[in-house]
């Protein structure tokens, strides 16, 4: 069974989600619900350093969250993407749309 772990932490002007495990068609619903709910309210930092698989379902969540955040004036940050995540995002051809950071001090 594939699993996902999501730990939520609140910062001064953002919410951090520490995500670990697999984001695919079996696990993306929990990820989607968290991401969509939070990006409507605040800046969102996704620590994806421990993600071991990111399917097209997971990529779809990231792309939609970018749009939703922009509409609400909130920013989506991808923090320390794992090699798997980095390659998946690059494969979309939209990697320049994502703000990749390596420390929470980079959150504007």
N, C-alpha and C positions, 0 to 999 in steps of 0.2 A: 504493500500500500504506500502510495506517495503522500508525503505530508508537507504542510507549510506551517511555519511559525511566524506570527506577527506580534511584535511587542511595540506598544504605543507609548511615546514619551512626549511631554509638552515642553516647548521652549518659549522664549519671550515673544517671538513673532512667527512661530511655526509649530507644526506637529511633526515629530520624527516617527517613522515606522521602520523598525528593524525587521527585515524580512529574511527568513532562512528557509531553505528547502526548494521545492519544485513549484513553479507557477505554470500550470497547464490546465487542460480542459476539466480535470478532476478537482483542482484546488483553487482555480482563479476566482470563484464566486466570493469567497471570504475576502480575498485581496481586493476585488472589485468593490465590494460593499464598503470596506474601510476607506479606500482611496477616493471613491466618488463622494462619500459623505464628508470627508475632511477637506478636499480641495474646494468645495463650495464655501467653506467657512474661513480658511486660513492658508498660508503658505504651507506646502507639504514637502518634507524631505524623506526620500525613500532610500534607506541604507540597504543596498542590494549586494553587498559584499559577500554574503553567504548564500546567495541564490545559485542553485546547481543546475537549473533548467528553466528556460523562459520560452514558452511556446507562443504561437501566433495569438492565442487567447490572451495571454499576459501582455503581449505587445499591444494588442487592441486596447486593453485597459490603460496602458501608459499613454497611448495616442489620444484617447478620449479625455483623459485627465488633463493633458496639456490644453486641449480646447476648452474644457469646462473651467479650468483655472483662469485662463485668459479672459473668458467672458465675465468672471467674477472679480477680476483684478488680483488674483492670487497666482503665485508662482510654484511650479513643480521643479524640485531639484532631485537629481539622481546622484546619490553619494556612494563613492567607492564601488562602482559596478564591478561585479566579478567578470572574469574573462568571457564566460558564457553570455552574460547580460550585454557586455560591450559588443560582442560579435553579433548578437541578435539585433540590437539597436542599429548597428552599422548596416546590417543586411536590409533594413527597411529603406535605406537611402535618405532617411530623415534625421540622421544623427545630429546634424547641426541645430535642430530644433530643441534638443534636450540640453538643459544646463547641468553639466556634470561637475560635481564638487568633491573635494577630498577631506573637508573638515567643516564642522558646523559654523565655524567663524566666517565662512564664505557666504552664509545666508544673509541676503540684503534685507 
